[in-house]
Amino acid sequence: MRVHITNLYGMAGESTALIAQNDVTKFAKSLGFNELSFYFYNIYSDSPGELNSRLDGILASVGYGDVVIYQAPTWNGRELDRAFLEKLKVLEAKIITFIHDVPPLMFESNYYLMPEYIQMYNYSDLLIVPSEGMRQRLVAEGLEVEKVLIQHMWDHPHDLSLAQAAFKKQIYFAGSIERFPHLANWNYETPLTIFSQAAEEGARPNLSYRGWKSRAELLLELAQGGFGLVWGVEQDPQEEPDYYSLNISHKVATYLAAGIPVLVPPYLSNASLIEEQRLGYIVHDLAQASQLVNQTSPEDYGQMVERVRSFAFLLKEGYFSKKVLLDAVMQVLS
């Protein structure tokens, strides 16, 4: 018997979907799991026979009764995902679906596909979901899988030697200003640096842009000190779509892996974990974020950084991924 895990290739290097699957696979392979590689392509260029042959090639190393961890979705269309799962059922494989994203919940225009996705999830012997909120939502939509594990947090592997963050009254935001345009209107006392190309609007005194950075470059800059901001696409938290309370933000892991505390809204799925571990502040609006940073003393910041530093080790070494993967395999085989 072998344990396999799917992985994604062919997307842009900065794609969080690709990075997340590659990271999880890296940790899975360190546990001895075998990789099943998917390449991102236009599946509609394939005839049914070509698609069948492609999937047979991907599954060539899978034997009857093996365990297969399916990182969902493959981003190659639900038709390919469904065909892949159906082939696993023929092989009588134990299916662990590791949900990264749920397209019908990400985009309102895709919600009509929800029954089809629930049907695919119900092929699983066990589900790994981002949050308890996501589990409850999928159950409400018709999920029947009894074994469900919660991921809680993304890991962030790296091999960099990062200095301990220094006290700075500075906020960082790692995200495209095109997706979060309201941040271009930043007019608060605490300086905000956005890792994105500059917005077209006129310059603001406490707002600066540093352009896109690679993962290593971003970690090195963040590690100099300050706070990492996680925020939604709208300035008013009451207008946030449900998805922000269901999935897990990659930005949280990036900031924490760099060794700096975070500023997160209360609707974030793992805000309670941040609060319990005292890894930053829960903020209800951007004005409060600026105010809390300004009020933080060097002593308070140093204590937060010490807690973040310990937590960052877990993310660097992939303990969240390894634990949920091992727990999943043990549960489907016991």
Summary of the structure (lengths in Angstrom):
residues: 334
radius of gyration: 20.8
end to end distance: 14.0
largest distance: 65.0
contacts: 1066
relative contact order: 0.13
helix: 45%
strand: 15%
